[in-house]
């Protein structure tokens, strides 16, 4: 189902937008955590088109409450996470995805952001990458604040960020990884984000 819908999505995106992707060579052959800015519900579709390998997205639990939507999103490799709390089930599911060598997709701001500046980054992506010992790949979607017909949409894939090997990550380690993510977001977006996009490290 994922493959079939991806074919349709590729056709739709390439017909409707002036679409480009750079940095595809930075997607590893094995497991990784993909982190991206997030302004629209259409972002997962665009990322699925830009990245040739299937992405397993963490989605807000509200999307899975309906029986039909629960079946649909799970068929697309998504799984629920309860926002605003420490969701052990979601963490376990995410680590299983990474242990299988697959791609995990996370929007580190935690929700959609239609503003020009990034919101504080949560530390979940850094924590999962550290536990699974896999790289984080920052991705910026430029033009996702307004998906309009023939609008330009660029997906810019950054270089891998490797967590420190062989040790349990501290709060400082997670904050350092988030600083690296933010730095790449800034470079990929080719503009400075506000200092308001400070890192949030959960206790």
N, C-alpha and C positions, 0 to 999 in steps of 0.2 A: 504493500500500500504506500509506503514511504517513497519507494522508487517511482511508482506510477504518478503520484501527486507531484513529485519533484520534476518530472518531465513536463507536466502541465504548468507548474510554477515557472520553470525556465522559459517556456514559450510566452507566458503572460508577462513576466518581468521584462524580457527582451523586446516585446512588442510595445508595451506601455511606457517604458522609461528609456532614457539614454543611460544605459547601465554599463559600469566598468568594474573590474576587480583587479587589484594589485596585491602582490605578496603571497599568492597561492602556494608558492614553493616553501613557505614557512610553516605550512600545516604538516605535522609529522606523520609518519606512517603508522605509529602506534598511539597510545592514549595521550590526551591533552585536555586542558580546561580552556575553552574559548570564552573570553570575556568581551563584552561589547557595550557601547552606549545604547540607550533605549528610549525612543520617542514615540513609537507606534506599535500597535498590535501586529503590523505587517512585517516588523523587523525579523522575527524568526523565519518567515518565508524567504526574505531577501538573503539572510545568512545561509539558509538551506540551499539556495541557488548558487551562492558564491563559493561554498565549500563542497567539494565533490563527495566527501565521505558523510554518512549519516551523523546528525548531531542529536544527542539526547538532552533535551532542554528540561531544566527545572521550571515548572509553571506554578503559579499561585493556586492554592488548594481549591479556591472557589471555582476554577475552571473544570474541576473534576467531580463536582457535586451531582450534576445531572448524569443520569445513566448513559445517555447517548454520547454526550460530550466526553465522559470518562472513557468510554470505549474508543472514541475517535482519537483523542489526544494520546492515549496509550499506544494505539496502532502507529502513531507518528513518533514513537520512542520518547514521548514526554512523560514526566512523573511529577506528582504534586509535592509542594513544600508549603508548610504553614508559616506565613510571614510573621515576623515580630516575636518569634520564639525559637528555642533550640529544638529543632525537629530531628530526632534521632533516626526516624524512619527514612526521611529524605537524605540524610547524610549517609546512611547505609546503602541506599539505592544508588547514590552518586558514586560512592567508592566501588560498588560492584561494576558500574559502567566503566570506570577507569581501570579496574583490575582486569577487565576483559579486553583492554587495549582500545577502547572506543572513545569518541569525542563527547565531552560534557559541555553543554552551553549554559552560561550564567550571565545575567545582567546585574553587575555588581552594585548598581545604584538601588536595586531592590524593587523598583517600580518604574513606570514610564515617566519620562522627564521631557517636557516640551520647551523648557527654557534653554537659553544659550549656554549656561554654565552647568557643569556636572554637579550632581548632588553628592553628599558624602558616600564614599565607597564602603560597602560592607566587607568584612574580612573572610566570608565563606569560601570564596574561590581560592584565596591564598591558603586557607586551612586545608581544603581538600587536596590541592596540588601538593602541599607539603606532606600530608599523610600518605598519599598515593605515590609520591616521588615522581611526578610527571610535570612537564612544562606548562606554563600559562601562555596563551597566545592572545595578546590584545588585538581587538578589531574595532575600527571606527567606521560607522556608516554615515557618510556625508550626504545630506539631502533627505534624511528620513523624518524631518520635522513636517514635511509637506509632500506626501506621495500624490503627485498630480500627474495627469497624462502628459507624456513626453518630458517630464521633469528629470533633471540629471540626478542620478543616484550612484555614488562611488563607494565601493567597499574596499577599505584599506587594511590589509592584514599585517600586523607587526611581527617583530622577531620574538622567539621564545624567551621566556623568563623562567630560569630554573631555580626552584627552591633549594636551600642548603641541604646537602645530602647527609644522611646518617645521624640526624638529631631531631628531637621533638621541637617543633616551632614554638617560639615564645611570642608574646604580644609584640615585642619589638621586631621580631623576624617578620611577622605578618604585616605590620605597618610598613616595613621596608619593602616588601613585595608590592604592597598597594602603592607606595610611592613610585615604584618602577612602572606599574600599570598606568598610573596617572601621567607620568612623564611620556610614555609612548602614546597615550591618548592625545596629549598636547601636540606632539610632533606629527602624528598621523592626521590630526585635524587641521594642522597648519595655522593654528591660532592659539593664543593663551587662554586657558580656562581660568575662571575666577579663583581666588584663594579660598572662596567659599566651598570649594570642592575638597575640603580637608578629609583625611582618612578617618573612618570610623572603625575602631577595633573593638569587637564585642568581648565582654568578659567571659 
